[in-house]
Amino acid sequence: MSDRGTFLFELKQKNNFNYLKDINIDLFYLNRSAKVNFLNYMGIRTVQFGSIFVYKNSFRVMPYGESGYDTFEIDRRKQQGFKRNFGTRDLMGRVSIYGDNLDFVETTSRAGGFIDTKAFEELSEFFKKFALFPLERYVVQLIDWGDPKENAHDEIMPEDVKSDIIKYITNYEKKGTVTSLNINTELIDIIENRKNKQEINDINTLKSIAKEYKDNELDKLTKKVERHNKELRDDRRELINQVDIINETLEKKEFELNTTKKQASFLRGLANPRIENATSALHSINTYAKSIKANTSKINKQIEKISDDNLKLKIKNYLYEITKASQKISGTYEVTLYANYNMSYQDTILDMYDFIPERVQYPAPWGEKLKSW
């Protein structure tokens, strides 16, 4: 079997026919471009030229191959489903019968073809089973009729379906009828990089074929494919490790970038004159809050001299509220000055995970400790 000038494989099988010998079949499938080329070269359409011709000792046997003459019931099968089977207009070829083959007897009429005998029945079965069906499976299932799709410009070529062809060949071996096998070495020299369990099984089948037929070249190639597969698996593992390292590095860089953005935002705020004025006002507020706290402490000491316990308790409650408000002012000062804080909002949700590094990165310049509140 060959495809557009590329040899694929050749195999020999057991002959289980009783009346067939010295018979050769050449069968060709014509896709759309091949039909156009035939018309340009021959000046006649393939459907008008004919389909499968039959020759006996180089003399043509009529009417086989004539347009509209369905010798091997090809068009009848075509009607069973759309784009499932060949029709005579898809094919061209010849059946050549050599030697005596006395069982192939023509009718008395020159255009009557062969007499319907056991030999002719076997010829029809041989043509279908060993020529028509194998070619049909390859064209329909593997290369999808060999024509470009509507959304593509290129035809499917043999090199595009290498692993499928290997599987196609090994299916013959599984039937146990193959006696010898010759494969295009390029099909298994560099099989597609994608590998699955079925393809590995196909390679193992080829190894057993090479061993059975003592084909050293085929055995060398299958071993080369196995080494190539191992190298691909090792490269894949190394690539996965490199991807993990790169992802980890990217995460670190992303964290550093976010930190830098927050630091830049803080520094831009300090460089803004409006922020400078607000910062100065905050310092004043914090100073006033500290003063209030200090004075309340002094008052608290003085009220201890009061003998009226009820009055003393009432004054202490008032001082407690004043002290608590002063601490809130100081706490607000700390958060507003050392975090990316928008004072236009009274309620703000702060991320302590982000706030603490900022507070450590930019500590208070006056040496005071961060209040716990």
Order of alpha helices (4+ residues) and beta strands (2+ residues): beta-beta-beta-beta-alpha-alpha-beta-beta-alpha-beta-alpha-alpha-alpha-beta-alpha-alpha-alpha-alpha-alpha-alpha
